[in-house]
Amino acid sequence: MTYKPTHSANLTNMSTDKKLILVFGATGRQGLPVIDALLAPCDDGTPTPYAVRAFTRDPSSERAQQLSNRGIECVKGSVEDFSSIQAALEGAYGVFVNTDTFAIGEQREIYANMRIFEIAKQTNTMRHYVFSGLNYALKLGAHNPEYMVDHFNSKGRFADWLQAQPSAVDDSALSWSVVNTCLYFEMLNHYLLAPLNKRTDGTYVFPSPVQDGHVALISLRDIGYFIRYTFDHRAETSAQTLDVAGELITWDDMVKTFAKVTGQPAVHKRQTFDDWWKNCTNVDSPVGDGSPTFKQIFTAFFKMWRDDVVVRDMEWIRSIHPKLQSVEDWMRENNYDGSVVESFRKAGQVDKRGVGVNIEQVIALVLCHIRRPAPDRARHARRHALLLYEFDDWKQICPHGEKDHAGLGRHRRAWRSMRRRMVNGSTFGDEGSGVAVVKCVF
């Protein structure tokens, strides 16, 4: 079937035998790889059946201009400008919707997504609505208030509403599908997931509050794959939610993978939430318009992963995408070597919300390494190992207190003195126990 637009916008990117897909957030993190996937040739080498119309707030932006240079039509609008959405949907076969919770807030996002779907339903040519979602964490967590993750719950609530809407697979009605994504591998370059310190012995330190929980991550390229898959398989994905990921991994295994890929030593620094938030600055600022603070949202976010509230069926995911990228695949392809840590050492480096890395704190991410004791000293060593591993926080290393950052040299001297006492056994009263601090690097 041929779909012809009824408005007079420039449609030079659309030939009459293509299915036109309107892409929301076209210049964003998901939008660009989704466009690449939609326009890629089919597996058998035949041309793509799709054309793309890019929906963006600023068609004059650099990224929008790059799309225009590829022959892609860019139209101006926003998720709350419903008249612009109605105009942009005219003549389109499908729509990919990805909205930003932090830009407009949780409540406004839910309403905006409802209206976008209703307008799609009213568009005569529209046949497939595909929503980029996130799991409804609060519902999955038995409505425990600890899982108040705004961007997950907003999209999850809308997807619940969507379940009540009809989804018909024929040439005269609209079908809908949801693709629930997760963290991007690319966020390993962001201070929330990246190593925050490199010790003088070359060890990379990955601090995290997730403990033994499993975290779902995926490459942006594979998100594009699953969106293309969904459009290609309209009947199979009608009224379905696809929970996708590239890997479901613990942070211990993440760090082991990093060491395997890079050949560099690395440690997973387990932290309480109180200690972990000291790694960042300005975390009590709101994330977006009408949103809770950065600290509130991302405490709930990491508790969700810590407690395995959100899970994935990796066997099923690989069955529909055998070439799925793993963490190791992504690290190797992108030459990920932890060098991003250098950018975190620069004072004043903050994101668009003003949140940054607390440089004085992250250089204090220390870990004590213990020499293997002789067999006849095992009883002492076990007890002392437990004590030594508690010396991970400045408040325990030095009695001057966490706010006494001005005396950093004094902290070092205090630690070295304490280390000598441990080696000699005087700290714990068991000289010759075989327990020693081999290296402690700031």
KOLLO-74123 format. One record per residue (C-alpha): residue in one letter; x, y, z. Coordinates in pm, whole numbers, padded with zeros to 5 digits, always signed. Layout:
N
aXYZ;...
% end
This chain:
442
m+00000+00000+00000;t+00120+00351-00080;y+00090+00622+00184;k+00081+00979+00055;p+00098+01277+00289;t-00181+01532+00283;h+00033+01828+00393;s+00274+02028+00182;a+00596+01976+00377;n+00915+01890+00192;l+00910+01515+00136;t+01221+01471-00074;n+01334+01183+00147;m+01018+00985+00085;s+00955+00778-00222;t+00599+00658-00270;d+00685+00292-00217;k+00834+00349+00129;k+00662+00332+00465;l+00720+00667+00632;i+00820+00651+01001;l+00807+00962+01218;v+01091+00948+01474;f+01051+01145+01798;g+01373+01262+01959;a+01542+01214+01625;t+01863+01395+01721;g+01889+01229+02062;r+02076+00930+02201;q+01816+00677+02083;g+01684+00863+01781;l+02003+00861+01574;p+02071+00484+01594;v+01700+00415+01537;i+01713+00619+01217;d+02028+00434+01109;a+01856+00100+01169;l+01537+00199+00987;l+01729+00314+00680;a+01971+00021+00670;p+01931-00237+00388;c+01746-00557+00470;d+01941-00870+00561;d+01916-00995+00203;g+02067-00674+00071;t+01746-00526-00066;p+01674-00160+00011;t+01496-00065+00330;p+01116-00049+00309;y+01118+00264+00528;a+01166+00637+00493;v+01216+00865+00794;r+01074+01197+00902;a+01268+01346+01196;f+01072+01525+01468;t+01292+01775+01650;r+01265+02091+01856;d+01532+02263+01650;p+01569+02173+01280;s+01859+02420+01258;s+02073+02230+01511;e+02394+02066+01397;r+02255+01714+01434;a+01935+01804+01252;q+02139+01955+00970;q+02339+01634+00947;l+02013+01444+00904;s+01896+01691+00640;n+02223+01639+00454;r+02136+01269+00436;g+01809+01356+00266;i+01599+01309+00579;e+01310+01546+00631;c+01324+01735+00961;v+01009+01891+01105;k+00986+02119+01406;g+00775+02038+01709;s+00772+01924+02070;v+00600+01650+02266;e+00357+01899+02424;d+00283+02091+02103;f+00001+01866+01988;s-00079+02062+01672;s+00280+02014+01554;i+00250+01642+01628;q-00072+01615+01430;a+00092+01785+01130;a+00405+01570+01155;l+00204+01245+01166;e+00012+01318+00848;g+00096+01068+00578;a+00309+00854+00809;y+00276+00476+00832;g+00443+00444+01171;v+00582+00641+01461;f+00863+00580+01706;v+00799+00770+02030;n+01071+00840+02285;t+01007+01114+02540;d+01233+01270+02804;t+01090+01252+03156;f+01344+01496+03292;a+01260+01760+03034;i+00891+01789+03125;g+00840+01593+03447;e+00662+01268+03523;q+00298+01383+03519;r+00327+01589+03203;e+00508+01307+03026;i+00229+01060+03099;y-00035+01296+02960;a+00176+01389+02658;n+00223+01023+02566;m-00150+00959+02595;r-00224+01249+02362;i+00044+01142+02113;f-00115+00796+02092;e-00463+00946+02053;i-00345+01170+01771;a-00177+00871+01605;k-00507+00685+01637;q-00683+00972+01459;t-00433+00974+01170;n-00582+00780+00879;t-00253+00654+00741;m-00104+00547+01073;r-00062+00170+01117;h+00212+00104+01375;y+00286+00294+01696;v+00613+00191+01868;f+00689+00327+02214;s+01033+00334+02377;g+00952+00238+02733;l+01109+00150+03066;n+00989-00101+03322;y+00731+00008+03580;a+00969-00027+03876;l+00723+00075+04146;k+00470-00186+04033;l+00734-00458+03991;g+00861-00377+04340;a+00519-00430+04505;h+00475-00050+04518;n+00757-00014+04767;p+00830+00363+04781;e+01201+00284+04765;y+01153+00232+04390;m+01021+00577+04302;v+01223+00599+03980;d+01044+00875+03791;h+01158+00801+03436;f+01086+00430+03473;n+00751+00470+03647;s+00625+00741+03412;k+00679+00526+03105;g+00556+00217+03290;r+00229+00383+03387;f+00169+00494+03029;a+00244+00142+02901;d-00013+00005+03149;w-00269+00248+03004;l-00169+00137+02655;q-00258-00222+02741;a-00622-00116+02751;q-00610+00015+02393;p-00697-00204+02094;s-00415-00318+01866;a-00529-00442+01524;v-00303-00583+01255;d-00473-00496+00928;d-00461-00228+00660;s-00721-00007+00819;a-00629+00017+01189;l-00347+00095+01429;s-00136-00157+01615;w+00096-00070+01902;s+00413-00217+02051;v+00638-00130+02347;v+01014-00183+02357;n+01147-00149+02712;t+01511-00047+02707;c+01759-00003+02992;l+02094+00158+03068;y+02318+00218+02768;f+02668+00071+02746;e+02766+00420+02640;m+02691+00537+02995;l+03010+00363+03105;n+03160+00696+03004;h+02938+00874+03259;y+03035+00924+03622;l+02735+00722+03744;l+02885+00402+03597;a+03245+00475+03502;p+03561+00424+03706;l+03612+00736+03915;n+03974+00689+04010;k+04296+00540+03877;r+04546+00465+04149;t+04917+00521+04108;d+04965+00145+04062;g+04730+00158+03761;t+04424+00007+03932;y+04090+00145+03813;v+03829+00194+04084;f+03462+00135+03995;p+03253+00254+04292;s+02894+00133+04305;p+02606+00091+04552;v+02442-00202+04363;q+02623-00467+04570;d+02539-00811+04415;g+02245-00688+04207;h+02222-00735+03831;v+02218-00434+03599;a+02068-00446+03248;l+02264-00260+02981;i+02243-00238+02603;s+02424-00064+02319;l+02244+00218+02143;r+02302+00035+01816;d+02111-00267+01945;i+01822-00045+02053;g+01805+00056+01688;y+01802-00312+01593;f+01506-00393+01818;i+01303-00094+01697;r+01361-00202+01335;y+01272-00559+01434;t+00947-00437+01585;f+00845-00248+01271;d+00949-00545+01056;h+00737-00786+01265;r+00417-00594+01314;a+00192-00896+01362;e+00421-01070+01612;t+00479-00756+01819;s+00124-00619+01813;a+00007-00543+02171;q+00337-00685+02300;t+00606-00549+02530;l+00963-00643+02440;d+01200-00623+02738;v+01545-00594+02580;a+01906-00570+02698;g+02253-00654+02578;e+02356-00811+02906;l+02231-00852+03262;i+02545-00828+03471;t+02670-00781+03825;w+02922-00505+03891;d+03180-00762+04000;d+03151-00924+03656;m+03151-00584+03488;v+03484-00501+03649;k+03626-00846+03566;t+03525-00791+03204;f+03699-00455+03203;a+04018-00614+03338;k+03996-00892+03080;v+03950-00652+02789;t+04207-00392+02892;g+04463-00600+03078;q+04445-00335+03352;p+04383-00412+03720;a+04044-00298+03845;v+03833-00324+04159;h+03465-00295+04235;k+03443-00055+04527;r+03124-00149+04713;q+02974+00152+04887;t+02671+00239+05093;f+02447+00503+04940;d+02566+00758+05196;d+02927+00703+05094;w+02852+00672+04725;w+02678+01009+04702;k+02986+01174+04849;n+03151+01098+04515;c+02929+01362+04350;t+02853+01729+04396;n+02524+01925+04384;v+02312+01609+04400;d+02028+01781+04587;s+01925+01983+04281;p+01605+01884+04094;v+01662+01661+03791;g+01404+01845+03582;d+01091+02051+03581;g+00880+01933+03874;s+01108+01636+03944;p+01260+01519+04272;t+01630+01572+04330;f+01905+01393+04142;k+01994+01208+04462;q+01637+01095+04530;i+01574+00960+04180;f+01905+00783+04136;t+01907+00636+04485;a+01578+00467+04392;f+01724+00383+04048;f+02023+00195+04188;k+01815+00028+04460;m+01601-00109+04178;w+01907-00280+04028;r+02053-00374+04367;d+01735-00562+04454;d+01691-00724+04109;v+01350-00562+04063;v+01400-00540+03686;v+01516-00856+03509;r+01562-00978+03153;d+01520-01309+02967;m+01854-01308+02791;e+01795-01640+02617;w+01482-01506+02446;i+01653-01177+02360;r+01943-01358+02191;s+01697-01578+02003;i+01572-01275+01810;h+01909-01102+01793;p+02192-01359+01771;k+02451-01084+01708;l+02360-00900+02028;q+02650-00703+02175;s+02770-00804+02520;v+02960-00576+02757;e+03284-00735+02639;d+03190-00691+02272;w+03108-00325+02325;m+03426-00254+02522;r+03643-00414+02254;e+03468-00245+01963;n+03489+00097+02126;n+03841+00056+02268;y+03705+00123+02613;d+04009+00155+02839;g+03889+00359+03137;s+04069+00672+03018;v+03745+00861+03076;v+03857+00875+03438;e+04096+01154+03342;s+03806+01385+03262;f+03670+01334+03614;r+03991+01474+03763;k+03917+01820+03625;a+03756+02055+03873;g+03437+02221+03761;q+03333+01946+03517;v+02956+01913+03559;d+02665+01787+03350;k+02375+01997+03228;r+02207+01961+03567;g+02512+02095+03751;v+02601+01757+03902;g+02968+01665+03894;v+03238+01454+04054;n+03371+01533+04402;i+03739+01518+04315;e+03869+01521+04673;q+03641+01233+04760;v+03712+01002+04468;i+04089+01017+04511;a+04024+00877+04856;l+03871+00557+04716;v+04119+00323+04882;l+04125-00050+04926;c+04357-00254+05142;h+04528-00558+04990;i+04626-00835+05228;r+04920-01075+05200;r+04820-01439+05218;p+04906-01562+05569;a+05090-01877+05662;p+04857-02170+05740;d+04927-02158+06113;r+04818-01791+06119;a+04488-01838+05938;r+04272-01776+06245;h+04434-01436+06311;a+04432-01346+05944;r+04061-01406+05899;r+03978-01178+06191;h+04222-00909+06085;a+04112-00920+05722;l+03761-00832+05828;l+03896-00534+06023;l+04128-00415+05749;y+03857-00408+05487;e+03663-00168+05704;f+03930+00099+05653;d+03773+00218+05325;d+03643+00552+05444;w+03841+00863+05545;k+03640+00886+05866;q+03789+00551+05969;i+04135+00608+05826;c+04183+00937+06005;p+03995+01078+06306;h+04006+01433+06169;g+03662+01384+06017;e+03518+01382+05666;k+03518+01763+05638;d+03888+01798+05708;h+03979+01774+05337;a+04229+02060+05353;g+04481+01838+05528;l+04506+01577+05252;g+04878+01532+05319;r+04795+01480+05685;h+04548+01205+05581;r+04824+01033+05389;r+05063+01054+05683;a+04795+00926+05918;w+04726+00632+05692;r+05094+00546+05649;s+05138+00556+06023;m+04839+00329+06067;r+04975+00098+05797;r+05307+00065+05981;r+05124-00019+06301;m+04920-00285+06117;v+05230-00440+05962;n+05398-00454+06299;g+05086-00596+06458;s+05056-00320+06717;t+04719-00196+06594;f+04542-00520+06679;g+04777-00658+06942;d+04882-00972+06752;e+05232-00906+06630;g+05349-01154+06371;s+04999-01254+06269;g+05100-01257+05904;v+04856-00982+05809;a+05010-00692+05620;v+04900-00404+05405;v+05085-00451+05079;k+04973-00131+04902;c+04724+00143+04959;v+04711+00396+04677;f+04524+00726+04683;
% end
